[in-house]
């Protein structure tokens, strides 16, 4: 089931909670729920989105707002792992591009995050994509993007097919929450109101989230 704004939010997928008690939208009755979706290997997530989510958590936690973090993976599957999420929670250590960027901007203390994430954190439910990548699967992916594909020169068609094939191979896993809410990347936010209705899904610098939460708090 895919998520539709204005309708009841389907539950997100979590393979394991690494911090806080397990929960989901259907267990958060009467709460406004903000889910911060990030990747461990995502500098922007740690420089902007997570500090913003912590700020919202601290400001509104006593007003019936729940903040949850879900680490997902749609790339760099070797870095965006459950192990690295656990390491982050236990020691504050970050990896890969996150580590490089935060070091460069002087935002690490002894190589670790100077802050602790205070809200529950879970790992998105990742499923290994299996099976052979058939020609049919490749063409199903190509046609919506290049409708006149069949009339293209042979050489061009070959190149595109190869490119799509290697993209599909690189996508080793499908991530349940990421795909269910049709997220475009990380950081992303998912906002659900007190009645469990999906109100907003945003990608990138979500500076408008706090204003939306204030608006939802005024609703009956």
N, C-alpha and C positions, 0 to 999 in steps of 0.2 A: 504494500500500500504506500502510495506516494503522498507527501505532505502538500496540503493546499491552504494558502492563507485565507483565513476567515472560516475554516472548518476545524473540527477537532484534530488536535495534533496527534499523529501516530507516535507510539513510543520509539525512542532512539535505541540504537543497538550498543551494548557494552559487553566486551568479552571478560573484563575484570575491572573491579574498582580498586585503585591502589591507595586511595585516601578517602576517608569519610564513609558513611553508611550507604549501601546500594539504594538507589531510588529510580524513579522514572516519572514521566508526565502524569500517568494515571494514579500515582501515589502522592502527588503534590497538590491535592485538592485545596482550594482556597489560597493557594500561593501564586504569585507571579513568578515565572521561572525564566531565567536568562541562562542559556547554554552557550558557553564560549568554546568554539571548536578551533583547535590549533594543531600544529604539527610540532614535534620536538625540534625538528630541523627547520625552523622558520623564524628568522631574526625579527621580522615585523611583529610576530605574535608576542615576543617577549619584550620588545621595546615599547610597544604601544597598547596592543589589545589586552594582554593579561594585566598590566598595571591598571588599565581602565576598568576591567572586570573586578579587580580587587577593591578599587575605589567605590564602585557600585555596591559591592558586597558590604563593605564597612559602613556605607551611608544608609543602606536600606534594609539590612538584615533583620532589624527589629520591627520593620513595617510589613513583614509578610512577603519579602522578595527573596527568592532562593537563587543562588548563583552556582552553576555546575560547570566543570571543565571536562571536555572530551578531547583526548588526543587522537587524531585520525592519521591516515597515511594514504596519499594518492600518488606519491613519488618517493624517491630516496628510501625505498623500503628497508634498506640496511641500517638506516639511522632512525627512522620514525618507528621505533619498536617499543614493545611493552617493557623490555629490559631498561631502555634509556629513559622511559617515563618513570619507572621505579627509582632509578638512580637520581633523577631530578628531584623526586619527592623526598628520598632518604638523605641525599647529600647536597642538593642544590647545584649539582654539576650539570652543565649543558654540553651539547656536542655540535660537531660540524659547523655549518654556516652560522648558526646561532652563537656558538662560542667565538667564532672569528669576529662577527659583527659587534657583539657586546664587548669583546676585548678591545677592539679598535676604538669604540666610543667610551672606554673607561667605565663600563657599567657592570664589571664583575669585581668581586672582592675575593682575593686569593683564588681566582679562577672559578668562583662560584657566584650564584645569584645572591644579591644583597638582601633579597626579600623572600619570604615564604608564601606560597600560594595557600590561602586559608580555607578555600572551599573544597568540596568533594571532587575527586578527579578519577576519571575512568578511561579505559582504552576502547576505542571504536571496535566494533566486531568485524574483523578482517577475514575474508574467505579467499583461499587460494583459487585463482581462476584456472580452471582445468580444461583439458581437451585441446585438440588441434585447432589451429586458427585456419578455418576453411576459407576458400575463395569467396564463398557466399557471405560469410560473416564480414569479410573485408569490404565487399561491394555494398553491403547493407550500411556500412559506416560511411562509405564514400558518397553514394548517390544523393543523400540529403544536402551534402555540402557542395558537390559538383554535379548538378543535375544533367549537364551535357557531357558527362564523362565519356560515354560511348563514342562520341564523335571526335574525341581528342586523338592526337597522333599516338601511335603505338608506344614510342619511346617514353613519352610523357606519362602514359597510362602505367607503364612498367614501373617508373620511378615512384608514382603515387602509391601503387600497390605495395611496393617494398617499404615505403615510408610508414604506411598504415600498419603493415605487418610488424615492423620493429616497434612501433608505438604500442601495439596490442601485446607484444611479447614483454615489453618493459612494464606493463601494467600487471604485475604479478598477482595483485590482490584486489578484490573489490571491497570497499568499506561501507558497511550498512548505513550508518548515520549520514555519512557524506552523500551517498547516492539517494537515500530516501528523501532527504530535504533538498536535493538537487543543488548542492553547494558548488560554488565556482572555484573555490580555493580556500586558503587560510591566511589570516584569521577570518572566521565567519561567526555571526551570532544568530541564535534562534531564540525568539521571544514568544512566550505563551502566557495568556492571561489567567485570571483566577478560575475561569470556567473550563480551562483546558483547551481554549481555542488558540490556534496558531495566529499570531498577529504580525510577525515580522521575521524575515530572513535576510540578513545583510552580509556582504562580503567586503573585506578591507577596512578602512578607517571608519568605524561605525560611531562617529561622534554624536549621532542623534539618539542613541539608545537610552541615555539617561532621561532625555525629555519624554521619550515614549513611555518609560517606566513611570514617570511622574503623572503622565496622563492616565495610565492604567490604574494607578493607585487611587485616582479620583472616581473611577467607575465603581458602580455598586457591585 
